[in-house]
Amino acid sequence: MHSLTLGTHTFDFDRTLLQCPGYSTKCFELAGLTPSDYFQFQRLSKHTRHHFSNGSMLDSEDSLDSAADAISRFAGKKDAKQFKKYMKRTSRLFHTASASFFPRTFRSPLDYLSPELFSALLKVKPLQTMHRFHASTFDDQRLQQMFDRYATYIGSSPYSTPATFSLISYLEWADGVYYTKGGNAAIADGLEKAALDLGVRFYKNTEVTEILVEQRRAVGIRTDKDTETADHIVLNGDLLTQFPSLVEESLRPRFTNRRAESTEASISAFVIMAALDTRLPQLKHHQVFFSSDYKKEFQELFAHNQYAAEPTIYISNSSYTDSSISPDGDNLFILINAPSLPGGVLTASEQAAYRDTIYDLLEEKGIFIRPHLVHEKIITPTNLAQDYYAFRGSIYGAASNRRRDAFLRPYNESADISRLSFTGGSTIREAAHLWSCSAAAKQPELF
């Protein structure tokens, strides 16, 4: 949640795509604050344009009825009816998970030993892959590909990850997509302002070098400047890199270095931030240009740990909605799924070559960037590993391709050290996120 400026163009360091604004506002309400005093959200109309390899195109719609009508024109009446059934199924997935999983904080294996929980688990399709679920739902392969893409929201492959995570599509199609005015960084700025209003102290430009442990209790931290005592510590860095880095292995026997290193990493990203001297009329706020062979793309990323020869290309153009953050032309955040390290390592010449491949593919689709390019910055998996200590340069820490990693992620409380809690991408973090969503969002009418 930070921004980067190239000339007069401001970029978010991520997609400006927000689901469930209730997640961001809930903590303000719990603290007795008014969220709108700190940031504002805007629901986007027809937020995403989906481009397919045969030249066809489908826009997201503002309501489920409008979406069904658009799908009927795009793929036929049968798949439009299937879309309605699909939304009801994913709605049940979401609400079952909301009632049974999301409010829980998992601290030990005993938290899974509940007949009610086991029954609920069987209802959220843990044994079927996302792709198989979509292939059995839609005849049109383009729709299968479009809904399979939600596996990438958790850094995984639709051909491996459980169908449970199809509930993400329900959130996007039923509740919508939002933009934070000023960009995602406005959320971080709002959180900081609220924290300061509540008396929180920040130590900026200060690196934690060790979590201090005495008698199996976290008692403080050591930084590159000083030592601080604490009653409780929340570690929100990448668990797979930071727990091993900050706590001696002998103090965490149930989270060994070997366990961390054996985890399958999620996908990473190859990002081009392209500042243009014009606005391209073909572009919406969000767009996806799908590859012609989705299965091959994910095999290259996960099975072969290499860049896809013909990748799916995502472009966020937040200046479409908010021209003030990039007044002189589009601010294109171009994101391509990339392999984690070591496959994600690229030399300078290889970066340039892959960037040119992306620009070439976009020109085939009528999107000409090079003639209008005034500034450019490339981010690779190596940058994510070095600058953010991301596990093998991945975006989401552990992938969810294996059921163990999907459902048995590290707990939110340390099993070895009391007064130490974890949050972030490699933990069971969906609980707090989606529970806040379900508590704050009003259930839409499902046809």
Secondary structure as GFF3:
##gff-version 3
##sequence-region A 1 447
A	DSSP	beta_strand	3	6	.	.	.	ID=ss1
A	DSSP	beta_strand	9	12	.	.	.	ID=ss2
A	DSSP	alpha_helix	22	30	.	.	.	ID=ss3
A	DSSP	three_ten_helix	35	37	.	.	.	ID=ss4
A	DSSP	beta_strand	41	43	.	.	.	ID=ss5
A	DSSP	beta_strand	48	51	.	.	.	ID=ss6
A	DSSP	beta_strand	57	59	.	.	.	ID=ss7
A	DSSP	alpha_helix	64	75	.	.	.	ID=ss8
A	DSSP	alpha_helix	77	100	.	.	.	ID=ss9
A	DSSP	three_ten_helix	109	112	.	.	.	ID=ss10
A	DSSP	alpha_helix	115	122	.	.	.	ID=ss11
A	DSSP	alpha_helix	130	135	.	.	.	ID=ss12
A	DSSP	alpha_helix	141	148	.	.	.	ID=ss13
A	DSSP	three_ten_helix	149	154	.	.	.	ID=ss14
A	DSSP	three_ten_helix	163	166	.	.	.	ID=ss15
A	DSSP	alpha_helix	167	170	.	.	.	ID=ss16
A	DSSP	pi_helix	171	175	.	.	.	ID=ss17
A	DSSP	beta_strand	178	180	.	.	.	ID=ss18
A	DSSP	alpha_helix	185	197	.	.	.	ID=ss19
A	DSSP	beta_strand	208	214	.	.	.	ID=ss20
A	DSSP	beta_strand	217	223	.	.	.	ID=ss21
A	DSSP	beta_strand	227	229	.	.	.	ID=ss22
A	DSSP	beta_strand	233	235	.	.	.	ID=ss23
A	DSSP	alpha_helix	239	246	.	.	.	ID=ss24
A	DSSP	three_ten_helix	249	251	.	.	.	ID=ss25
A	DSSP	alpha_helix	257	261	.	.	.	ID=ss26
A	DSSP	beta_strand	268	276	.	.	.	ID=ss27
A	DSSP	beta_strand	286	289	.	.	.	ID=ss28
A	DSSP	alpha_helix	294	298	.	.	.	ID=ss29
A	DSSP	pi_helix	299	303	.	.	.	ID=ss30
A	DSSP	beta_strand	313	317	.	.	.	ID=ss31
A	DSSP	three_ten_helix	318	320	.	.	.	ID=ss32
A	DSSP	three_ten_helix	323	325	.	.	.	ID=ss33
A	DSSP	beta_strand	331	338	.	.	.	ID=ss34
A	DSSP	alpha_helix	348	364	.	.	.	ID=ss35
A	DSSP	three_ten_helix	370	372	.	.	.	ID=ss36
A	DSSP	beta_strand	373	379	.	.	.	ID=ss37
A	DSSP	alpha_helix	381	388	.	.	.	ID=ss38
A	DSSP	three_ten_helix	391	393	.	.	.	ID=ss39
A	DSSP	alpha_helix	403	407	.	.	.	ID=ss40
A	DSSP	beta_strand	420	422	.	.	.	ID=ss41
A	DSSP	alpha_helix	430	440	.	.	.	ID=ss42
###
